[in-house]
């Protein structure tokens, strides 16, 4: 029996995963905190409409950033599968599929931005509606992204939980980091599921604490993969 070792494809995938996550993380943070938070005014459809129309190009930049994030998530799940399928092909595939669902929900969130922009620009066939009604519908499209994000977060956190477990078994990253990843990701999935069932759960646990630990784990793992690469591994899988 020959112990499994890290191959060239895994090494390259590790660098790709580290680089991709860091780039997409920076992109989505910029889109949401520098653009969306600036243009989308909570509880005020009219002011939100005014800001988006006044800064339409900036709003479109945020759409492009979100699409980059979606693309990067697919690249990331592919790289992680290449790395982790040597530990358990079935679990690695499950994690990849769950992360794909997460990416698809981000695509849906991005399409909502196009819907909002179309409503606010008032094409000819929309002129039968009053401006206030179009503004309310546009705000509804933007607000729908909130629910879609937390549905997606459930799948993303589940994917990260499985990946954390595989990282722990593999020995490719420090065991403490992998164990933290399992706990942080499972925490995010559990909080999201409770929030879907009981929205008032946010009075006990702030929304920020749902995904922040998970984000810290994936960010730390990305830095490790990019600058340190894969460790020697434990060689769990064998071949004759």
KEKOLPA-607568 format. One line per 5 residues: number of its first residue (from 1); for each residue x, y, z of N, C-alpha, C, O. Coordinates in nm, 3 decimals, padded with zeros to 5 digits. Each point is the difference from the previous one (the first is absolute). Example, Ala and Ser with C-alpha at 12.3 -4.5 7.8 and 13.67 -1.06 7.14 Angstrom:
2
1) 01.319 -00.569 00.780 -00.089 00.119 00.000 00.090 00.120 00.000 00.104 -00.002 00.066  -00.139 00.107 -00.138 00.082 00.119 00.006 -00.077 00.109 00.073 00.051 00.111 00.017
***
This chain:
240
1) 00.085 -00.120 00.000 -00.085 00.120 00.000 00.089 00.125 00.000 00.097 00.007 00.075  -00.130 00.091 -00.159 00.081 00.121 -00.011 -00.077 00.118 00.059 -00.114 00.025 -00.038  00.177 00.046 00.129 -00.064 00.116 00.059 -00.025 00.107 -00.106 00.085 00.022 -00.087  -00.201 00.043 00.093 -00.029 00.108 -00.093 00.087 00.121 00.034 00.022 00.029 00.117  00.025 00.040 -00.217 00.083 00.119 00.019 -00.060 00.115 -00.078 -00.085 -00.019 -00.087
6) 00.130 00.139 00.120 -00.050 00.118 -00.069 00.055 00.002 -00.141 00.121 -00.008 -00.019  -00.207 00.018 -00.080 00.045 00.003 -00.138 00.006 00.144 -00.051 -00.040 00.093 00.069  00.091 -00.077 -00.189 00.019 00.133 -00.057 -00.133 00.074 -00.016 -00.007 00.121 00.022  -00.097 -00.194 -00.061 -00.131 00.063 -00.019 -00.053 00.058 00.131 -00.057 00.109 00.002  00.076 -00.183 00.107 -00.044 00.050 00.130 00.076 00.125 00.041 -00.058 00.095 00.051
11) 00.189 -00.096 -00.076 00.081 00.117 00.034 -00.045 00.124 -00.075 -00.012 00.108 00.057  -00.013 -00.124 -00.187 -00.048 00.112 -00.081 -00.140 00.044 00.045 -00.030 00.119 00.007  -00.055 -00.218 00.023 -00.136 00.032 00.044 00.001 00.079 00.130 -00.083 00.088 00.022  00.179 -00.121 00.067 00.010 00.071 00.127 00.030 00.148 -00.023 -00.060 00.086 00.064  00.152 -00.058 -00.155 00.034 00.140 -00.031 -00.120 00.071 -00.064 -00.030 00.115 00.032
16) -00.038 -00.186 -00.122 -00.118 00.058 -00.065 -00.108 00.030 00.103 -00.060 00.107 -00.003  00.037 -00.201 00.094 -00.104 00.020 00.103 00.034 00.119 00.088 -00.086 00.084 00.028  00.212 -00.076 00.017 00.039 00.112 00.085 -00.013 00.133 -00.069 -00.055 00.094 00.057  00.103 -00.084 -00.180 -00.006 00.126 -00.075 -00.144 00.037 -00.032 -00.040 00.116 00.016  -00.039 -00.215 -00.062 -00.137 00.029 -00.041 -00.084 00.051 00.117 -00.074 00.097 -00.015
21) 00.087 -00.163 00.131 -00.082 00.044 00.113 00.037 00.142 00.042 -00.090 00.079 00.029  00.217 -00.047 -00.025 00.041 00.134 00.044 -00.051 00.107 -00.096 -00.047 00.105 00.043  00.057 -00.132 -00.173 -00.047 00.098 -00.099 -00.151 00.016 00.006 -00.051 00.113 00.001  -00.022 -00.224 00.004 -00.145 00.010 00.002 -00.051 00.058 00.132 -00.100 00.071 00.003  00.170 -00.101 00.107 -00.038 00.057 00.129 00.012 00.152 -00.004 -00.091 00.071 00.042
26) 00.203 -00.021 -00.094 00.019 00.145 -00.010 -00.106 00.062 -00.091 -00.050 00.109 00.028  00.017 -00.179 -00.136 -00.098 00.052 -00.096 -00.139 00.010 00.061 -00.067 00.102 -00.016  00.023 -00.207 00.086 -00.135 00.001 00.055 -00.010 00.096 00.119 -00.105 00.061 00.020  00.211 -00.046 00.057 00.000 00.097 00.110 -00.014 00.141 -00.055 -00.076 00.081 00.053  00.150 -00.052 -00.159 -00.010 00.133 -00.063 -00.140 00.025 -00.053 -00.057 00.106 00.022
31) 00.001 -00.206 -00.092 -00.133 00.017 -00.058 -00.106 00.026 00.106 -00.086 00.086 -00.017  00.092 -00.160 00.127 -00.106 00.009 00.099 00.016 00.115 00.097 -00.099 00.064 00.037  00.221 -00.035 00.004 00.019 00.103 00.102 00.032 00.137 -00.057 -00.035 00.102 00.059  00.101 -00.099 -00.173 00.035 00.129 -00.060 -00.105 00.049 -00.099 -00.008 00.119 -00.029  -00.075 -00.212 -00.023 -00.099 00.039 -00.100 -00.143 -00.023 00.048 -00.077 00.095 00.013
36) 00.042 -00.220 00.015 -00.139 -00.029 00.037 -00.041 00.075 00.127 -00.110 00.056 00.005  00.194 -00.055 00.095 -00.036 00.069 00.125 -00.012 00.150 -00.021 -00.071 00.069 00.074  00.141 -00.018 -00.173 -00.007 00.143 -00.032 -00.126 00.036 -00.077 -00.055 00.108 00.019  00.009 -00.197 -00.105 -00.113 00.031 -00.088 -00.134 -00.051 00.053 -00.103 00.061 -00.026  00.104 -00.171 00.098 -00.124 -00.062 00.047 -00.033 00.051 00.141 00.064 -00.040 00.098
41) -00.163 00.127 -00.089 -00.037 00.062 00.127 -00.110 -00.083 00.066 -00.107 -00.019 -00.058  00.133 -00.030 00.177 -00.096 -00.086 00.071 -00.132 00.073 00.023 -00.003 00.110 00.055  -00.107 -00.173 -00.099 -00.133 00.053 00.026 -00.040 00.120 -00.081 -00.104 00.060 00.028  00.182 -00.021 -00.129 -00.032 00.120 -00.078 00.015 -00.030 -00.148 00.110 00.009 -00.055  -00.220 -00.046 -00.009 00.003 -00.037 -00.141 00.032 00.118 -00.089 00.073 -00.014 -00.098
46) -00.127 00.132 00.131 00.020 00.118 -00.083 00.146 00.044 00.000 00.056 00.029 -00.106  00.006 -00.025 00.222 00.139 00.043 00.009 00.093 -00.103 -00.064 00.100 00.035 -00.062  -00.134 -00.163 00.079 00.078 -00.106 -00.065 -00.005 00.017 -00.151 00.102 -00.011 -00.068  -00.220 00.037 00.014 -00.017 00.020 -00.144 00.081 00.121 -00.047 00.067 -00.006 -00.103  -00.074 00.114 00.179 00.074 00.121 -00.038 00.149 -00.026 -00.006 00.068 00.044 -00.093
51) -00.017 -00.114 00.192 00.145 -00.025 00.005 00.045 -00.095 -00.112 00.105 00.021 -00.060  -00.184 -00.123 00.034 00.039 -00.094 -00.106 00.001 00.068 -00.136 00.093 -00.018 -00.079  -00.196 00.097 00.051 -00.006 00.069 -00.130 00.108 00.107 -00.012 00.049 00.026 -00.110  -00.013 00.035 00.221 00.105 00.102 -00.003 00.139 -00.063 -00.015 00.093 00.066 -00.046  -00.082 -00.193 00.085 00.131 -00.067 -00.008 -00.018 -00.134 -00.071 00.044 -00.104 00.049
56) -00.108 00.107 -00.166 -00.030 -00.124 -00.071 00.126 -00.077 -00.036 00.002 -00.123 00.013  00.103 00.193 -00.058 00.122 -00.070 -00.039 00.063 -00.072 00.120 00.050 -00.111 -00.013  -00.053 00.176 00.128 00.052 -00.063 00.121 -00.082 -00.123 00.037 00.053 -00.102 00.042  -00.183 00.113 -00.059 -00.089 -00.113 00.026 00.033 -00.117 -00.093 -00.002 -00.116 00.042  00.032 00.148 -00.167 00.037 -00.105 -00.095 00.136 -00.061 00.035 00.022 -00.119 -00.025
61) 00.066 00.198 00.080 00.128 -00.055 00.047 -00.024 -00.105 00.109 00.067 -00.103 00.003  -00.163 00.131 00.085 -00.032 -00.096 00.106 -00.054 -00.130 -00.059 00.029 -00.108 00.052  -00.107 00.117 -00.161 -00.050 -00.120 -00.067 00.116 -00.081 -00.056 00.004 -00.123 00.013  00.091 00.194 -00.076 00.117 -00.069 -00.056 00.081 -00.067 00.111 00.048 -00.112 -00.017  -00.034 00.180 00.129 00.073 -00.058 00.114 -00.067 -00.127 00.050 00.067 -00.099 00.030
66) -00.199 00.103 -00.020 -00.073 -00.118 00.046 00.015 -00.117 -00.098 00.009 -00.116 00.041  -00.006 00.146 -00.170 00.019 -00.105 -00.100 00.142 -00.058 00.009 00.019 -00.121 -00.019  00.078 00.206 00.046 00.137 -00.048 00.021 00.003 -00.094 00.121 00.068 -00.103 -00.002  -00.142 00.140 00.107 -00.005 -00.084 00.119 -00.062 -00.135 -00.032 00.050 -00.104 00.044  -00.158 00.103 -00.121 -00.065 -00.125 -00.038 00.096 -00.089 -00.080 00.010 -00.120 00.025
71) 00.059 00.182 -00.121 00.096 -00.075 -00.081 00.112 -00.056 00.086 00.039 -00.116 -00.014  00.012 00.200 00.105 00.108 -00.044 00.088 -00.043 -00.113 00.091 00.081 -00.087 00.032  -00.206 00.087 00.011 -00.050 -00.107 00.087 00.001 -00.133 -00.073 00.030 -00.103 00.060  -00.065 00.103 -00.188 00.003 -00.123 -00.079 00.144 -00.048 -00.019 00.028 -00.119 00.010  00.064 00.213 -00.036 00.141 -00.036 -00.012 00.050 -00.058 00.132 00.073 -00.100 00.002
76) -00.112 00.163 00.109 00.042 -00.046 00.132 -00.049 -00.141 00.031 00.076 -00.084 00.047  -00.204 00.058 -00.075 -00.054 -00.133 00.031 00.070 -00.107 -00.084 00.018 -00.113 00.045  00.020 00.149 -00.168 00.071 -00.096 -00.085 00.139 -00.029 00.056 00.042 -00.116 00.007  00.028 00.221 00.034 00.134 -00.018 00.057 -00.005 -00.082 00.128 00.084 -00.087 00.022  -00.182 00.115 00.063 -00.012 -00.074 00.125 -00.031 -00.147 -00.025 00.048 -00.088 00.071
81) -00.128 00.062 -00.173 -00.030 -00.140 -00.033 00.126 -00.073 -00.044 00.024 -00.114 00.041  00.058 00.179 -00.123 00.124 -00.061 -00.045 00.090 -00.034 00.118 00.064 -00.105 00.001  -00.060 00.194 00.097 00.086 -00.022 00.117 -00.054 -00.110 00.090 00.074 -00.088 00.043  -00.203 00.093 -00.015 -00.057 -00.082 00.108 -00.059 -00.134 -00.045 -00.031 -00.085 00.084  00.015 00.065 -00.215 -00.062 -00.126 -00.043 00.090 -00.119 00.028 -00.049 -00.113 00.002
86) 00.178 00.135 00.020 00.089 -00.110 00.035 -00.029 -00.051 00.141 00.038 -00.112 00.034  -00.102 00.193 00.048 -00.034 -00.040 00.137 -00.133 -00.075 00.002 -00.011 -00.107 00.059  -00.089 00.164 -00.126 -00.130 -00.066 -00.015 -00.069 00.060 -00.121 -00.047 00.114 00.005  00.040 -00.189 -00.111 -00.060 00.051 -00.124 -00.146 00.037 00.020 -00.047 00.102 -00.050  -00.025 -00.185 00.125 -00.142 00.026 00.021 -00.025 00.128 00.078 -00.083 00.082 -00.040
91) 00.155 -00.063 00.150 -00.018 00.120 00.080 00.048 00.125 -00.074 -00.061 00.106 00.011  00.169 -00.120 -00.085 00.050 00.114 -00.077 -00.101 00.043 -00.106 -00.019 00.119 -00.024  -00.047 -00.217 -00.038 -00.103 00.030 -00.100 -00.121 00.064 00.067 -00.057 00.095 -00.054  00.018 -00.145 00.169 -00.113 00.058 00.073 00.028 00.147 00.034 -00.086 00.086 -00.018  00.206 -00.059 00.068 00.037 00.138 00.033 -00.001 00.089 -00.124 -00.045 00.114 00.005
96) 00.092 -00.168 -00.116 00.002 00.078 -00.125 -00.142 00.032 -00.046 -00.027 00.111 -00.045  -00.064 -00.207 00.055 -00.138 00.022 -00.042 -00.070 00.102 00.090 -00.073 00.086 -00.048  00.096 -00.096 00.179 -00.059 00.098 00.092 00.054 00.141 -00.029 -00.075 00.097 00.004  00.205 -00.088 -00.033 00.057 00.133 -00.030 -00.052 00.051 -00.134 -00.010 00.121 -00.021  -00.022 -00.212 -00.070 -00.058 00.041 -00.128 -00.139 00.060 00.022 -00.033 00.101 -00.063
101) -00.047 -00.160 00.151 -00.131 00.057 00.033 00.018 00.141 00.055 -00.073 00.092 -00.036  00.172 -00.076 00.124 00.031 00.132 00.056 00.032 00.099 -00.113 -00.049 00.113 00.001  00.130 -00.155 -00.097 00.037 00.088 -00.111 -00.122 00.035 -00.086 -00.014 00.115 -00.043  -00.073 -00.212 00.019 -00.119 00.025 -00.082 -00.095 00.099 00.068 -00.064 00.081 -00.067  00.056 -00.087 00.198 -00.085 00.096 00.071 00.060 00.140 -00.007 -00.073 00.098 -00.002
106) 00.205 -00.089 -00.002 00.064 00.130 -00.021 -00.032 00.053 -00.141 -00.019 00.120 -00.019  00.013 -00.210 -00.078 -00.040 00.042 -00.135 -00.141 00.058 00.003 -00.027 00.103 -00.061  -00.064 -00.171 00.134 -00.137 00.050 00.012 -00.002 00.136 00.067 -00.076 00.088 -00.042  00.157 -00.069 00.144 00.008 00.130 00.067 00.045 00.108 -00.098 -00.049 00.113 00.004  00.143 -00.148 -00.090 00.050 00.096 -00.099 -00.108 00.034 -00.102 -00.012 00.115 -00.042
111) -00.067 -00.214 00.001 -00.110 00.027 -00.092 -00.102 00.095 00.061 -00.063 00.078 -00.071  00.047 -00.083 00.203 -00.090 00.094 00.067 00.044 00.144 -00.021 -00.083 00.090 -00.009  00.213 -00.068 00.001 00.052 00.135 -00.021 -00.040 00.050 -00.139 -00.035 00.117 -00.017  00.042 -00.206 -00.082 -00.045 00.038 -00.134 -00.150 00.032 00.001 -00.043 00.096 -00.064  -00.035 -00.177 00.136 -00.145 00.026 00.009 -00.027 00.137 00.060 -00.083 00.075 -00.051
116) 00.153 -00.042 00.158 -00.019 00.128 00.067 00.034 00.115 -00.095 -00.072 00.099 -00.006  00.182 -00.114 -00.066 00.042 00.107 -00.092 -00.101 00.018 -00.112 -00.029 00.113 -00.039  -00.023 -00.222 -00.014 -00.100 00.008 -00.108 -00.127 00.071 00.049 -00.057 00.083 -00.071  00.015 -00.115 00.192 -00.119 00.065 00.056 00.021 00.150 00.019 -00.089 00.081 -00.027  00.207 -00.044 00.073 00.025 00.141 00.029 00.021 00.084 -00.125 -00.032 00.118 -00.002
121) 00.087 -00.179 -00.103 00.023 00.076 -00.123 -00.128 00.023 -00.078 -00.005 00.084 -00.090  -00.101 -00.160 00.123 -00.132 00.027 -00.054 -00.010 -00.012 -00.150 -00.031 00.099 -00.068  00.055 -00.217 00.014 -00.017 -00.021 -00.143 -00.147 00.023 -00.039 -00.087 00.010 00.086  00.060 -00.001 -00.215 -00.130 00.044 -00.050 -00.116 -00.081 00.057 -00.102 00.058 00.040  00.115 -00.189 -00.035 -00.113 -00.082 00.045 -00.024 00.011 00.150 -00.101 -00.050 00.050
126) 00.192 00.114 00.024 -00.020 00.019 00.143 -00.066 00.133 00.034 -00.025 00.029 00.117  -00.001 00.051 -00.218 -00.056 00.133 00.026 -00.144 -00.004 00.049 -00.054 00.102 00.041  -00.007 -00.219 -00.044 -00.136 -00.013 00.053 00.001 00.001 00.153 -00.106 00.014 00.062  00.223 -00.028 -00.001 00.012 00.000 00.146 00.050 00.136 00.048 00.080 00.066 -00.067  -00.127 -00.025 00.186 00.050 00.123 00.059 00.144 -00.017 00.045 00.045 -00.111 00.028
131) 00.027 00.222 -00.022 00.141 -00.004 00.038 00.019 -00.062 00.138 00.094 -00.076 00.023  -00.185 00.111 00.070 00.013 -00.053 00.137 -00.014 -00.152 00.002 00.068 -00.070 00.076  -00.157 00.020 -00.161 -00.020 -00.145 -00.004 00.122 -00.070 -00.058 00.040 -00.105 00.049  00.020 00.163 -00.153 00.121 -00.058 -00.059 00.115 00.003 00.100 00.079 -00.094 00.007  -00.070 00.202 00.069 00.105 00.009 00.102 -00.018 -00.107 00.107 00.097 -00.060 00.046
136) -00.221 00.036 -00.008 -00.028 -00.103 00.100 00.034 -00.139 -00.053 00.056 -00.083 00.072  -00.089 00.058 -00.199 00.032 -00.129 -00.061 00.151 -00.020 -00.012 00.051 -00.110 00.022  00.019 00.216 -00.056 00.146 -00.007 -00.010 00.060 -00.030 00.137 00.093 -00.080 00.013  -00.146 00.147 00.089 00.048 -00.024 00.136 -00.029 -00.144 00.042 00.080 -00.062 00.071  -00.193 00.009 -00.114 -00.034 -00.139 00.030 00.101 -00.096 -00.063 00.039 -00.098 00.062
141) 00.002 00.127 -00.186 00.099 -00.084 -00.066 00.132 00.000 00.075 00.065 -00.103 00.016  -00.026 00.222 00.032 00.124 00.010 00.076 -00.011 -00.073 00.134 00.094 -00.066 00.044  -00.209 00.079 00.019 -00.019 -00.063 00.131 -00.007 -00.151 -00.009 00.038 -00.070 00.094  -00.085 00.018 -00.208 -00.008 -00.145 -00.017 00.137 -00.065 00.008 00.012 -00.117 00.037  00.091 00.193 -00.071 00.136 -00.054 00.005 00.039 -00.039 00.142 00.083 -00.089 00.019
146) -00.141 00.157 00.080 00.030 -00.032 00.139 -00.038 -00.143 00.032 00.080 -00.076 00.055  -00.203 00.038 -00.091 -00.045 -00.137 00.026 00.079 -00.101 -00.081 00.035 -00.107 00.049  -00.007 00.141 -00.174 00.075 -00.091 -00.085 00.141 -00.021 00.054 00.054 -00.111 -00.010  00.006 00.215 00.066 00.134 -00.016 00.055 00.000 -00.101 00.114 00.089 -00.085 00.007  -00.187 00.093 00.082 00.002 -00.089 00.115 -00.039 -00.143 -00.035 00.040 -00.094 00.069
151) -00.118 00.077 -00.175 -00.022 -00.136 -00.050 00.132 -00.053 -00.057 00.039 -00.114 00.025  00.029 00.199 -00.102 00.129 -00.040 -00.055 00.103 -00.025 00.107 00.082 -00.092 -00.011  -00.085 00.174 00.116 00.096 -00.016 00.109 -00.010 -00.138 00.064 00.101 -00.058 00.039  -00.222 00.006 -00.029 -00.017 -00.134 00.057 00.080 -00.102 -00.080 00.072 -00.082 00.057  -00.084 00.087 -00.190 00.072 -00.095 -00.084 00.150 00.028 -00.001 00.081 -00.093 00.002
156) -00.043 00.220 -00.003 00.141 00.034 00.002 00.068 -00.045 00.128 00.112 -00.051 -00.002  -00.181 00.070 00.114 00.056 -00.040 00.130 00.008 -00.152 00.011 00.095 -00.054 00.057  -00.196 -00.016 -00.111 00.006 -00.147 00.000 00.118 -00.049 -00.084 00.071 -00.093 00.040  -00.049 00.156 -00.155 00.114 -00.037 -00.084 00.131 00.022 00.074 00.090 -00.084 -00.006  -00.080 00.196 00.075 00.121 00.032 00.075 00.021 -00.096 00.117 00.114 -00.032 00.034
161) -00.224 -00.012 00.028 00.011 -00.097 00.109 00.061 -00.131 -00.049 00.089 -00.056 00.063  -00.138 00.009 -00.177 00.053 -00.124 -00.057 00.147 00.018 -00.039 00.083 -00.087 00.025  -00.053 00.201 -00.088 00.139 00.027 -00.038 00.090 00.007 00.124 00.112 -00.051 -00.002  -00.162 00.113 00.108 00.078 00.007 00.123 00.032 -00.139 00.053 00.111 -00.026 00.046  -00.210 -00.063 -00.051 00.022 -00.138 00.045 00.105 -00.069 -00.087 00.086 -00.072 00.051
166) -00.093 00.094 -00.182 00.097 -00.062 -00.090 00.139 00.060 00.019 00.101 -00.071 -00.007  -00.095 00.202 00.032 00.129 00.063 00.032 00.059 -00.064 00.125 00.120 -00.025 00.008  -00.206 00.001 00.091 00.047 -00.058 00.126 00.055 -00.140 -00.021 00.104 -00.036 00.056  -00.171 -00.044 -00.138 00.046 -00.136 -00.028 00.126 00.000 -00.086 00.083 -00.091 00.011  -00.069 00.191 -00.095 00.109 -00.001 -00.098 00.136 00.035 00.059 00.102 -00.057 -00.040
171) -00.100 00.150 00.134 00.127 00.050 00.049 00.065 00.101 -00.094 00.117 00.034 00.017  -00.193 00.015 -00.115 00.055 00.095 -00.097 00.014 00.141 00.057 00.083 00.078 -00.047  -00.165 -00.046 00.147 00.011 00.128 00.070 00.009 -00.031 00.149 -00.030 -00.113 00.040  00.070 00.208 00.044 00.011 -00.028 00.143 -00.130 -00.053 00.058 -00.109 00.048 -00.033  00.120 -00.147 00.121 -00.119 -00.064 00.057 -00.086 00.099 00.077 -00.123 -00.009 -00.002
176) 00.187 00.103 00.072 -00.076 00.099 00.077 -00.085 00.086 -00.092 -00.115 00.030 00.032  00.170 00.009 -00.145 -00.075 00.080 -00.097 -00.116 -00.080 -00.058 -00.110 00.052 -00.014  00.135 -00.178 -00.020 -00.105 -00.084 -00.056 -00.111 -00.023 00.102 -00.118 00.004 -00.035  00.155 -00.030 00.161 -00.101 -00.021 00.105 -00.083 00.125 00.021 -00.122 -00.007 00.017  00.188 00.123 -00.017 -00.073 00.126 00.010 -00.098 00.014 -00.116 -00.111 00.049 00.017
181) 00.153 -00.092 -00.136 -00.086 00.009 -00.117 -00.124 -00.084 00.012 -00.109 00.044 -00.038  00.123 -00.164 00.092 -00.117 -00.086 00.021 -00.099 00.066 00.095 -00.120 00.005 -00.027  00.172 00.045 00.138 -00.086 00.062 00.101 -00.065 00.128 -00.053 -00.120 00.019 00.015  00.201 00.068 -00.077 -00.050 00.128 -00.051 -00.104 -00.019 -00.109 -00.102 00.069 -00.002  00.127 -00.163 -00.087 -00.093 -00.024 -00.111 -00.129 -00.064 00.047 -00.109 00.037 -00.043
186) 00.122 -00.136 00.133 -00.120 -00.063 00.056 -00.083 00.101 00.078 -00.123 -00.004 -00.004  00.190 00.093 00.075 -00.069 00.108 00.071 -00.080 00.086 -00.097 -00.116 00.032 00.026  00.177 00.006 -00.138 -00.069 00.082 -00.099 -00.121 -00.071 -00.057 -00.105 00.062 -00.017  00.119 -00.190 -00.014 -00.113 -00.076 -00.055 -00.112 -00.011 00.102 -00.117 00.016 -00.034  00.152 -00.045 00.161 -00.101 -00.015 00.104 -00.073 00.131 00.025 -00.123 00.002 00.010
191) 00.197 00.108 00.000 -00.062 00.131 00.023 -00.093 00.037 -00.114 -00.109 00.053 00.023  00.150 -00.080 -00.145 -00.082 00.034 -00.116 -00.129 -00.080 -00.001 -00.106 00.054 -00.028  00.114 -00.182 00.059 -00.120 -00.084 00.002 -00.096 00.048 00.108 -00.121 00.007 -00.024  00.172 00.025 00.143 -00.085 00.050 00.108 -00.063 00.133 -00.041 -00.117 00.025 00.028  00.195 00.061 -00.093 -00.050 00.130 -00.044 -00.114 -00.015 -00.101 -00.098 00.074 00.005
196) 00.111 -00.170 -00.095 -00.107 -00.025 -00.098 -00.127 -00.046 00.070 -00.110 00.039 -00.039  00.126 -00.120 00.142 -00.115 -00.051 00.074 -00.056 00.104 00.097 -00.122 00.012 00.015  00.211 00.063 00.051 -00.040 00.097 00.102 00.073 00.132 -00.026 00.110 00.019 00.052  -00.166 00.072 -00.132 00.068 00.124 -00.033 00.042 00.084 00.121 00.097 00.075 -00.007  -00.169 -00.088 00.118 00.034 00.077 00.120 00.130 -00.050 00.065 00.046 00.058 00.098
201) 00.011 -00.163 -00.153 00.128 -00.052 00.052 00.109 00.106 -00.003 00.095 -00.006 00.077  -00.110 00.105 -00.167 00.101 00.106 -00.010 00.005 00.088 00.124 00.096 00.076 00.019  -00.199 -00.084 00.066 00.004 00.074 00.127 00.097 -00.066 00.098 00.048 00.064 00.094  -00.020 -00.192 -00.116 00.093 -00.073 00.086 00.141 -00.002 -00.060 00.099 00.018 00.071  -00.093 -00.041 -00.202 00.129 -00.005 -00.070 -00.006 00.094 -00.119 -00.083 -00.017 -00.089
206) 00.169 00.117 00.088 00.003 00.098 -00.108 00.034 -00.067 -00.133 00.079 -00.095 -00.004  -00.140 00.144 -00.105 00.024 -00.057 -00.131 00.149 -00.005 -00.037 00.044 -00.091 -00.070  00.031 00.189 00.119 00.142 00.004 -00.032 00.073 -00.123 00.051 00.101 -00.040 -00.058  -00.151 -00.021 00.166 00.069 -00.115 00.059 -00.035 -00.131 -00.069 00.056 -00.104 00.034  -00.148 00.109 -00.131 -00.033 -00.122 -00.073 00.118 -00.043 -00.088 00.047 -00.114 00.007
211) -00.001 00.207 -00.090 00.099 -00.035 -00.103 00.140 00.054 00.025 00.092 -00.036 -00.073  -00.074 00.122 00.172 00.134 00.056 00.024 00.103 -00.108 00.035 00.108 00.001 -00.058  -00.137 -00.094 00.153 00.100 -00.105 00.029 00.032 -00.085 -00.123 00.116 -00.035 -00.023  -00.218 00.002 -00.055 00.021 -00.076 -00.124 00.090 00.078 -00.095 00.093 -00.057 -00.059  -00.120 00.187 00.043 00.083 00.082 -00.087 00.144 00.008 00.047 00.092 -00.002 -00.082
216) -00.072 00.013 00.213 00.136 00.003 00.055 00.074 -00.129 -00.033 00.117 00.003 -00.038  -00.185 -00.116 00.053 00.062 -00.130 -00.031 00.041 -00.007 -00.147 00.113 -00.037 -00.031  -00.204 00.072 -00.059 00.032 -00.012 -00.142 00.107 00.100 -00.042 00.082 -00.030 -00.087  -00.082 00.148 00.150 00.102 00.099 -00.031 00.137 -00.049 00.048 00.099 00.011 -00.073  -00.093 -00.064 00.195 00.126 -00.050 00.054 00.051 -00.118 -00.083 00.120 -00.011 -00.026
221) -00.212 -00.077 -00.014 00.040 -00.115 -00.082 00.055 00.045 -00.134 00.095 -00.059 -00.052  -00.156 00.163 -00.004 00.046 00.050 -00.130 00.141 00.056 00.009 00.083 -00.026 -00.087  -00.056 00.103 00.192 00.136 00.051 00.020 00.099 -00.117 00.014 00.109 00.003 -00.056  -00.150 -00.105 00.131 00.089 -00.115 00.021 00.029 -00.071 -00.132 00.115 -00.031 -00.030  -00.218 00.006 -00.049 00.018 -00.071 -00.126 00.084 00.081 -00.098 00.082 -00.056 -00.074
226) -00.102 00.187 00.073 00.070 00.084 -00.097 00.147 00.015 00.036 00.086 -00.003 -00.088  -00.056 00.021 00.217 00.138 00.031 00.039 00.077 -00.118 00.059 00.123 00.002 00.002  -00.194 -00.105 00.047 00.069 -00.116 00.057 -00.024 -00.127 -00.081 00.081 -00.093 00.006  -00.189 00.088 -00.080 -00.031 -00.119 -00.077 -00.053 -00.112 00.088 -00.032 00.022 00.117  00.022 -00.141 -00.172 -00.053 -00.116 00.072 00.109 -00.064 00.085 00.116 -00.010 -00.041
231) -00.157 -00.034 00.160 00.091 -00.075 00.085 00.018 -00.141 -00.054 -00.060 -00.036 -00.101  00.144 -00.046 00.168 00.029 -00.135 -00.051 -00.119 -00.094 00.001 -00.003 -00.096 -00.077  -00.097 00.123 00.163 -00.119 -00.085 00.005 00.021 -00.125 00.082 00.113 -00.038 00.031  -00.224 -00.025 00.003 00.003 -00.122 00.080 -00.003 -00.127 -00.085 00.026 -00.109 00.049  -00.060 00.126 -00.179 -00.005 -00.116 -00.088 -00.108 -00.100 00.035 00.027 -00.120 00.005
236) -00.151 00.169 00.019 -00.106 -00.092 00.039 -00.036 -00.100 -00.109 -00.016 -00.119 00.026  00.002 00.167 -00.148 -00.038 -00.092 -00.108 00.122 -00.073 -00.052 00.108 00.057 -00.010  -00.125 -00.181 -00.022 00.109 -00.080 -00.052 -00.041 -00.067 -00.129 -00.119 -00.013 -00.030  00.216 -00.027 -00.046 -00.028 -00.071 -00.124 00.100 -00.113 -00.016 00.115 00.012 00.043  -00.157 -00.120 -00.102 00.088 -00.116 -00.015 00.081 00.008 -00.129 00.079 -00.089 -00.029
***
